[in-house]
């Protein structure tokens, strides 16, 4: 009997150690592998491998008004589960935030994250020639800026043609000077904090003003029923097409800030209309 109690006690102790460890490993898998692409605490990304070592890669950049947000917003999302089901590798990128960093540094961070991933493609197990950038809100602005102004990728040894495509989701700062006036009553302080008051700098950080060739090969610019987001998306698409870049602009139902959040939250759900549109773009971009 004593021996039985002893064995049960040992089993309990071992189980108590193993079960939490297994649970932690499950959480790590759910959160992807966290990787550092720079030395700053926010220069981190989460990475989920694709179905095979030749999988295309979707790089997602979160929103948050350039001053908040986190890569962990990807965990458990419909879009992550959907892209994984498509067999894609997925990365969710953090970047340094305003006011401790500038928008210029944020664009450099996005480019650095992409370069890190591309340089480590063989180790991570994806096709370095098939990378698409997707961003929401402030992240939409950043991926559009990196996809139109060659200085950011050039700074990390890459070319715009190294990116297969760019998908901005309901951004509204593609033309920063116009946006400063449009949203002054509601979000003026956020835009001023991010872009300052110098019109030269504001234009330099405006994808619409940077859309003269070269650009990333293809853009899918999505928006909901917001006056500023709709106008800015259409203007960016027009500027890209004028430069000879393949650019599609498409709107979806969803009004105001509720619709703005919804396109990010629902993307990947099979009955959300934007899901099929993004699917078709990715399939074409990845070849």
N, C-alpha and C positions, 0 to 999 in steps of 0.2 A: 504493500500500500504506500509506504514512504517513497519507494522508487517511482510509483505512479504519480504521486504528487510532485516529485522532483522533475519528472519529465514534462508534466503539464506546465510547471512554472517556467522551465527552460523554453518550451514552445511559446508561451505567452510573451516572454521577453524577446525572443527572436521575431515573433510576429509583430510586436510593438515597434521593432526597429525597421522591419522590412516593409510593412504596409505604408507608413508615412513616406519612406523612400520611393516606393512605387508611385504613390500619389504625386510626389514632387516631380518625378520623371514625367508623369502624365501632364502636369501643368507646364513643364518645360516644352513638351511636344506641342501642346496647345498654343503656347506663346512663340513657337518657332525657336530657332537658334539665334541668340543675341550676338551680334558681331560689331566690333569697333572699326570705323573707317577713318577715325581721327583721334586725337588725344583729349578733346574736350568731353565732359560727361554726356552731353547731348549728341555727340557725333557717333551715334549708334543706330543699328538697324536690326530688325527681326527678319529671319530668312526661313522660308519653308521650301523644301526641295520638291521638284516636280515628279512626274511618274517615271521618268527615266533621265539618263544623263545628257540627253539631247533636248530636254524640255525648253520651250521659250520662257522668258522671264518677264513678269509684270512687276514694275517698281511703283509703289503707291506712296504719295506724299500727302500727309494729313493737312487739314486746315486748322483755323483757330485765330484768325486775325493777325497772323505773324507773331503773336505774343503768347499763345497757349496751344494746347493740343499735344498729342502723344502718339507714337507708333503703336502703342498697345490698343488703341481704338480699333485696330484691325482684328484683334483676337475675337474669335467667335462670330465674326460678321458674316452676313450672307455672301458678300463678294469674295471673301477669302474661301469659304466653303465651295462656292461656285467655281472659282478659278482653279482650285485644287482638283475639283471634279473634272475640269477640262484637261487636267494633266499639266498645267502650268506651274512653274516655280514662281514664288511670290516673295517680294521683299517689301517691308513697311519701314519707312525712313523717318528718323528723328533729325532735327536740325536745330541749331542754336536760335534762341528766341529774342525778339525785341523786348525790352530796350537794351539788354546786355549785348546783343549782336545787331548788325545792320541787315537790311534786306539783301544787300550785296553779298554779305557773308552767308546768308541763307541760300542764295543761288549757288554760291561756291560749294556749300555743304551738299546740296543735291547733286551737283556735278561730281563731287568727290565720292559720294556714296555710289553713284553709278560706275565710276572708274574703278573703285575698290571691287565691286561685284564683278565687273567685266574681267579685271585682272585675275580674279580668283575663280573664274567660271569652271575651270577644269576640276579644281578641288571641291567646289560646291555642287557641281553636277548640273549645269545648264548650258544652253547654246549661247555663247557670247555674241553671236551675230544676230540674235533675235531678242531685242529688248524694247519694251514699250513703257513709257512713263504715263502714269495716271495720277491726277491730283484733284483734290476737292477744295473749293473756296480759296483761301490763301495758298493752299497747295496747288490749285489750278493755275494761279498766277505764276507760281515758281516753276512749274513744269513747262508752262508756255514760254516763260522768259528763257529758261535753259534751252528750249527747243527752237528759239528764234535768234538769240544773241550768241554768236559762236564763241565769244570770249570765255564763257564759263566752262564749256567742255574743252576748249583749247588749253585752258589753264591746267587741265589734268591729263593732257596728252591725247585727247579724243577729238573727233570731228562730229558735226551734226549728223552726217550720214551713218554714224555708228549706232544711231537710235532708229528703230524701225518706225516709230510713231509716237504721238503725244495725244492724250485724252484729257483735256481740262473739263472738270465737272462744276458747272455753275460758278465760275469765277466772275468777278466784277471789277477787276483792277487792271485790265489789259491796256486801257488808256488811263493812266493815273491822273493826269490833270483834269480830265473830264469827270472822273469819279470823285475827285476832291470836292468839286462843286455840287455834284448830284447828291452825295450822301452826307454833306456837311451837317445837316440838322440831326442825323441819326448816328452816324459812325465817323464823324469828322475827326474826333480826337484819335481814333484808332488809325485812320489813314495818315493824319499828320505825324503821329508817333512813328509810323513805319516809313513814310516817304518824305517827311519834312516839308519845307515850303519853297525850296529851290526848283523852279520849273525845268531847268536843265536836267537836274537829277531825276525828277519825276518822269520826264520823257525817256531818259536812259533806262529806267526801270519799267517801261511800258512795252509789253510784247507787241502791241499794235504798231508802235513806232520802230520796232526792231525787226519787223516782218519782211523787209526787203531780203531777197536771196543772199546767202543760203539759209535754209531752214531745215529742220528735220523733215523727212520725206513726206509724212502724212499727218494730218490733224483731224480729230473728231471732237468738235466743240459742242458740248451739251449744256443746256440751260433750262430752268423752269420759268414760271410766270412771274418774273421780277422785271420791272421796267429797266433798271440799270443793267442787270445781268443779260437780259435779252439784247439790248442795244450794244453792249460791249462785246458780246459774243459774235453778233452779226458783223460788227466793224472789224474784229480780228480776222474772222473768216474772209471778209472781202480783201483785207490787206494781204493775207497769205495767198489768196488766189491771184491777186494782181501780180505777185512775185513769182507766179508759176508753181506754187505749192499746192498739192492736193489737200483741200480743206473742206470738210462737211460741217455744217452747223444745223443742229436740230433741237427743237424745244419740246418740253414735256409738261403735262399738267402738274400743278402744285404751286400755290401762291405764296409769295413773300418768304419770310424766314422759315416757315413750316415746310414749304416746298424745297427750299434750299437744304434743309437738314434731311429731308426725305430722299433726295436723289443719292445722297451718300449712304443713308441707312438701308435703303431698299435695293440698291444696285446688287444684282446677284440673285434676287428672288425671281423665280421663273415667270411670275405673272406681272412683274414690273416692266413696263414697256422699254425702258432704257437698257435692260439686261440683254435683250436680243440684238439691239443696235451695237452695243459694245462688243458682244460676241462676234458679230459679223466683221467689225473693224479689226479685232485682234486676229481673227482667222486670216484675213487678207494681209495684214501687216506681217504676220509671222510666216506666211507663205506655205 
